[in-house]
Amino acid sequence: MIRLKLISKCIKKSWEKSNKINILKKLRFFTLFKHTFTLLIFELITMKRIIFFISVMIYIVCYPNGPKIRTELSNINDTLKVVKKVSANYTNGNPEPEEVWTFFYENDLISKIESLSDGKITASVEINYEDGKIKEMKDYIKPLKSLNEISVLRVFNYDKDLITNILTTESQRKILYMYTYNDLKQIIKCQISENGKLLSEEAYLYDKKGNLSERKYEGQSKKDMTFYKSYDDKHNSFGLIYSEAYLKIISMAKNNILHSYNYDGGVDKYQYEYNSKNYPTKITLKRNGQIQNITTIQYE
């Protein structure tokens, strides 16, 4: 600040003197003014750097592990949460009993999902995290003696931000899901094995927007291909529930599928209703013209 005052006095004296001198000296004044102005700017920049450094140090002290923000979610700019999904399957045009999925969150991350049918909990999933990433999923499914007994345990392993494999333990079986990615960090292959023996394999292709366009399945006794022909331009609700890493596995699409078909002759068409933020609130699935499922989604 002392240097700034000296600079200011220097400018003032130079200006008063310039009124009494000739044109040549005025030119000298402007040269001096240019240098002093440059020095002034340097002082201001230096002060800003000091303030910025202090701010960074305060941030590091207050948040040594970083802020608890929704870095795991795909649609990070949205504050909406999916809180409930109500789904009903149809057989020959007749609805079956509804299944209600309720979603619970902790620190803005999905922590538990419960499934109810006829007003009773039939299944639940607990989700545990490590360093902000999904580490475990524990499935509790009836008709076990109690919902305290784990039916399926899934353990996630990563290479940086990508899921490389999921080890699934169910009863006495241990099944490994291995994932391979391309340069765009899209899953292009999933291999499923048990005790080192390959059970099945899936390969994937994507369109220019990053949505899944083709799925090729090859198992021990079955082969199939599914083509995903078109998508809408709206948001996928799964992006509000799961991490981007897990979204690559369970959805493989940023938007909502409109039309797909497979080699078995099945043609699926989806109809949507949306809220004001372009997330689906109602999904109607028709296969070969007949309703197969209607799902409604509630947000908060």
C-alpha positions as CSV (number, residue, x, y, z in Angstrom):
1,M,0.0,0.0,0.0
2,I,2.9,2.4,0.7
3,R,4.2,1.8,-2.8
4,L,0.8,2.6,-4.2
5,K,0.8,6.0,-2.4
6,L,4.2,6.8,-3.6
7,I,3.2,6.0,-7.2
8,S,0.1,8.2,-6.8
9,K,2.2,11.2,-5.6
10,C,4.6,10.6,-8.4
11,I,1.8,10.8,-11.0
12,K,0.4,14.0,-9.4
13,K,3.7,15.8,-9.3
14,S,4.5,14.8,-12.8
15,W,1.2,16.2,-14.0
16,E,1.6,19.6,-12.2
17,K,5.1,20.0,-13.7
18,S,3.9,19.0,-17.1
19,N,1.7,22.1,-17.3
20,K,4.7,24.4,-17.1
21,I,7.0,22.6,-19.5
22,N,7.2,22.3,-23.2
23,I,5.8,19.6,-25.5
24,L,8.9,17.5,-25.3
25,K,8.7,17.3,-21.5
26,K,5.0,16.4,-21.8
27,L,6.0,13.4,-23.9
28,R,8.4,12.4,-21.1
29,F,5.5,12.7,-18.7
30,F,3.4,10.2,-20.6
31,T,6.4,7.8,-20.8
32,L,6.7,8.1,-17.0
33,F,2.9,7.6,-16.6
34,K,3.1,4.5,-18.8
35,H,5.7,2.9,-16.5
36,T,4.0,3.9,-13.3
37,F,0.7,2.6,-14.5
38,T,2.4,-0.7,-15.4
39,L,3.9,-0.9,-11.9
40,L,0.4,-0.2,-10.5
41,I,-1.1,-3.1,-12.4
42,F,1.7,-5.4,-11.2
43,E,1.0,-4.4,-7.6
44,L,-2.7,-5.3,-8.1
45,I,-2.0,-8.6,-9.7
46,T,0.5,-9.5,-6.9
47,M,-2.2,-8.7,-4.3
48,K,-4.7,-10.9,-6.1
49,R,-2.2,-13.7,-6.2
50,I,-1.7,-13.4,-2.5
51,I,-5.4,-13.4,-1.8
52,F,-5.9,-16.4,-4.1
53,F,-3.0,-18.3,-2.3
54,I,-4.6,-17.6,1.1
55,S,-8.0,-18.8,-0.2
56,V,-6.5,-22.0,-1.4
57,M,-4.8,-22.6,1.9
58,I,-8.1,-22.0,3.8
59,Y,-9.8,-24.5,1.5
60,I,-7.2,-27.1,2.1
61,V,-7.3,-26.7,5.9
62,C,-11.2,-26.7,6.0
63,Y,-11.7,-29.5,3.4
64,P,-8.7,-31.9,3.5
65,N,-10.7,-34.6,1.8
66,G,-12.5,-32.3,-0.6
67,P,-16.2,-31.1,-0.4
68,K,-19.0,-33.6,-0.2
69,I,-20.6,-32.9,-3.6
70,R,-22.4,-35.1,-6.1
71,T,-19.4,-36.0,-8.1
72,E,-20.7,-39.6,-8.5
73,L,-23.8,-38.7,-10.3
74,S,-24.1,-38.4,-14.1
75,N,-26.4,-35.5,-14.2
76,I,-24.5,-33.4,-11.7
77,N,-26.2,-30.1,-12.5
78,D,-29.6,-31.4,-11.5
79,T,-30.9,-31.3,-7.9
80,L,-33.7,-33.7,-8.6
81,K,-33.8,-37.1,-7.0
82,V,-35.7,-40.2,-8.0
83,V,-37.7,-41.2,-4.9
84,K,-40.1,-43.8,-6.2
85,K,-40.9,-46.0,-9.2
86,V,-44.1,-47.9,-9.6
87,S,-44.0,-50.7,-12.2
88,A,-46.7,-53.0,-13.5
89,N,-46.1,-55.8,-15.9
90,Y,-48.9,-56.9,-18.3
91,T,-49.9,-60.4,-19.5
92,N,-52.3,-60.6,-22.5
93,G,-53.3,-57.0,-21.8
94,N,-54.0,-57.5,-18.1
95,P,-51.9,-55.8,-15.4
96,E,-50.2,-57.9,-12.8
97,P,-49.7,-56.6,-9.2
98,E,-47.7,-53.4,-9.0
99,E,-44.1,-53.4,-7.7
100,V,-43.1,-50.2,-5.9
101,W,-39.4,-49.2,-5.7
102,T,-38.5,-46.6,-3.1
103,F,-35.1,-44.9,-3.2
104,F,-33.2,-43.6,-0.1
105,Y,-30.2,-41.3,-0.2
106,E,-27.3,-40.3,2.2
107,N,-25.0,-37.4,1.4
108,D,-26.8,-37.1,-1.9
109,L,-25.8,-40.6,-2.9
110,I,-28.1,-43.5,-3.3
111,S,-27.8,-45.7,-0.3
112,K,-30.8,-48.1,-0.3
113,I,-33.5,-49.3,-2.5
114,E,-36.6,-51.1,-1.3
115,S,-39.1,-53.1,-3.3
116,L,-42.7,-53.5,-2.1
117,S,-45.5,-55.7,-3.4
118,D,-48.9,-55.9,-1.8
119,G,-47.6,-53.5,0.8
120,K,-44.9,-55.8,2.0
121,I,-41.1,-55.5,1.5
122,T,-40.0,-58.2,-0.9
123,A,-36.5,-57.1,-1.5
124,S,-34.0,-54.4,-0.7
125,V,-30.5,-53.3,-1.9
126,E,-27.9,-51.6,0.3
127,I,-25.2,-49.6,-1.4
128,N,-21.8,-48.9,0.2
129,Y,-19.2,-46.5,-1.0
130,E,-15.4,-46.2,-0.8
131,D,-13.8,-42.9,-1.8
132,G,-17.1,-41.8,-3.3
133,K,-17.4,-44.8,-5.5
134,I,-19.8,-47.7,-5.3
135,K,-17.9,-50.5,-3.5
136,E,-20.6,-53.0,-2.5
137,M,-24.2,-53.8,-3.2
138,K,-26.0,-56.2,-0.9
139,D,-29.3,-57.7,-2.1
140,Y,-31.8,-59.0,0.4
141,I,-34.5,-61.0,-1.4
142,K,-37.4,-63.0,-0.1
143,P,-38.4,-65.9,0.3
144,L,-35.4,-66.0,2.7
145,K,-36.2,-66.5,6.4
146,S,-35.5,-62.9,7.0
147,L,-34.4,-59.8,5.1
148,N,-31.3,-59.7,7.3
149,E,-29.8,-62.5,5.3
150,I,-27.8,-61.4,2.2
151,S,-29.0,-63.1,-1.0
152,V,-26.5,-61.5,-3.4
153,L,-23.3,-59.7,-2.7
154,R,-21.6,-57.6,-5.4
155,V,-18.1,-56.2,-5.0
156,F,-16.9,-53.6,-7.4
157,N,-13.3,-53.1,-8.5
158,Y,-12.0,-50.1,-10.4
159,D,-9.2,-48.8,-12.6
160,K,-9.4,-45.1,-11.8
161,D,-13.0,-44.1,-12.5
162,L,-14.0,-47.2,-14.6
163,I,-15.4,-50.4,-13.2
164,T,-13.2,-53.2,-14.4
165,N,-15.0,-56.1,-12.8
166,I,-17.8,-57.1,-10.4
167,L,-17.6,-60.2,-8.2
168,T,-21.0,-61.5,-7.5
169,T,-21.5,-64.0,-4.7
170,E,-24.9,-65.9,-4.6
171,S,-25.3,-68.8,-2.3
172,Q,-22.2,-71.0,-3.0
173,R,-21.6,-69.5,-6.5
174,K,-19.1,-66.8,-7.4
175,I,-19.6,-65.2,-10.7
176,L,-17.2,-62.6,-12.2
177,Y,-18.3,-59.9,-14.6
178,M,-15.3,-58.5,-16.6
179,Y,-15.6,-55.2,-18.6
180,T,-13.5,-54.0,-21.5
181,Y,-13.6,-50.3,-22.6
182,N,-12.7,-48.4,-25.8
183,D,-10.8,-45.1,-26.0
184,L,-14.1,-43.2,-25.3
185,K,-14.5,-45.1,-22.0
186,Q,-17.5,-47.0,-23.3
187,I,-18.0,-50.6,-22.5
188,I,-17.5,-52.7,-25.6
189,K,-17.4,-56.2,-24.0
190,C,-18.6,-58.0,-20.9
191,Q,-17.4,-61.5,-20.1
192,I,-19.2,-63.6,-17.5
193,S,-17.3,-66.5,-15.9
194,E,-17.6,-68.9,-13.0
195,N,-14.5,-70.6,-11.5
196,G,-12.5,-69.4,-14.5
197,K,-15.0,-70.9,-17.0
198,L,-16.6,-68.5,-19.5
199,L,-20.4,-68.7,-19.3
200,S,-21.3,-65.9,-21.7
201,E,-20.1,-62.9,-23.5
202,E,-21.7,-59.6,-24.7
203,A,-20.4,-57.1,-27.2
204,Y,-21.6,-53.5,-27.6
205,L,-21.7,-50.8,-30.3
206,Y,-22.7,-47.1,-29.8
207,D,-24.1,-44.4,-32.0
208,K,-22.6,-40.9,-32.5
209,K,-24.4,-39.5,-29.4
210,G,-22.9,-42.2,-27.1
211,N,-26.1,-44.3,-26.8
212,L,-26.1,-48.1,-27.2
213,S,-27.0,-49.1,-30.7
214,E,-26.3,-52.8,-30.8
215,R,-25.9,-55.6,-28.2
216,K,-24.6,-59.1,-29.3
217,Y,-25.0,-61.9,-26.8
218,E,-23.3,-65.3,-27.0
219,G,-23.9,-67.9,-24.4
220,Q,-23.3,-71.6,-24.1
221,S,-26.6,-72.6,-25.7
222,K,-28.0,-69.3,-27.1
223,K,-27.0,-66.5,-29.4
224,D,-28.9,-63.2,-29.8
225,M,-28.6,-59.7,-31.1
226,T,-30.6,-56.6,-30.1
227,F,-30.6,-53.4,-32.1
228,Y,-31.5,-50.1,-30.5
229,K,-32.7,-48.0,-33.4
230,S,-33.6,-44.6,-31.9
231,Y,-33.6,-42.5,-28.7
232,D,-35.3,-39.4,-27.6
233,D,-33.4,-36.2,-26.7
234,K,-34.4,-36.1,-23.1
235,H,-32.6,-37.1,-19.8
236,N,-32.3,-40.7,-18.6
237,S,-33.6,-40.9,-15.0
238,F,-30.9,-43.5,-14.1
239,G,-28.4,-40.6,-14.3
240,L,-30.1,-39.2,-11.1
241,I,-29.7,-42.4,-9.2
242,Y,-26.4,-44.1,-10.1
243,S,-22.8,-43.0,-10.7
244,E,-21.6,-42.5,-14.2
245,A,-19.4,-45.5,-13.9
246,Y,-22.3,-47.8,-13.0
247,L,-24.5,-46.1,-15.6
248,K,-22.2,-47.3,-18.3
249,I,-23.1,-50.9,-17.2
250,I,-26.8,-50.8,-16.5
251,S,-28.0,-48.3,-19.0
252,M,-25.3,-47.5,-21.6
253,A,-27.4,-44.5,-22.8
254,K,-27.6,-40.9,-21.9
255,N,-31.1,-40.6,-23.4
256,N,-34.2,-42.8,-23.4
257,I,-34.7,-45.7,-25.9
258,L,-37.7,-45.3,-28.3
259,H,-37.4,-48.4,-30.5
260,S,-35.5,-51.7,-30.4
261,Y,-35.8,-55.2,-32.0
262,N,-34.0,-58.5,-31.8
263,Y,-33.5,-61.7,-33.9
264,D,-36.3,-63.5,-32.0
265,G,-38.8,-61.2,-33.8
266,G,-39.5,-59.0,-30.8
267,V,-40.1,-55.3,-31.5
268,D,-40.2,-53.0,-28.5
269,K,-41.5,-49.5,-28.6
270,Y,-41.4,-47.0,-25.7
271,Q,-43.7,-44.0,-25.1
272,Y,-42.8,-41.3,-22.5
273,E,-44.4,-38.5,-20.6
274,Y,-41.9,-35.9,-19.2
275,N,-41.7,-33.3,-16.4
276,S,-40.7,-29.7,-16.9
277,K,-37.0,-30.7,-16.6
278,N,-37.3,-33.3,-19.4
279,Y,-37.1,-36.4,-17.2
280,P,-39.6,-39.2,-17.9
281,T,-42.5,-39.5,-15.5
282,K,-44.3,-42.3,-17.2
283,I,-42.9,-45.1,-19.5
284,T,-45.1,-47.4,-21.5
285,L,-43.4,-50.4,-23.1
286,K,-45.2,-52.2,-26.0
287,R,-43.9,-55.4,-27.6
288,N,-45.2,-56.2,-31.0
289,G,-48.1,-53.8,-30.3
290,Q,-49.1,-55.1,-26.9
291,I,-48.5,-53.4,-23.6
292,Q,-45.8,-55.2,-21.6
293,N,-45.1,-52.7,-18.8
294,I,-46.1,-49.3,-17.5
295,T,-43.7,-47.5,-15.1
296,T,-44.3,-44.2,-13.3
297,I,-41.5,-42.2,-11.7
298,Q,-41.7,-39.7,-8.9
299,Y,-39.0,-37.0,-8.2
300,E,-38.2,-34.6,-5.5
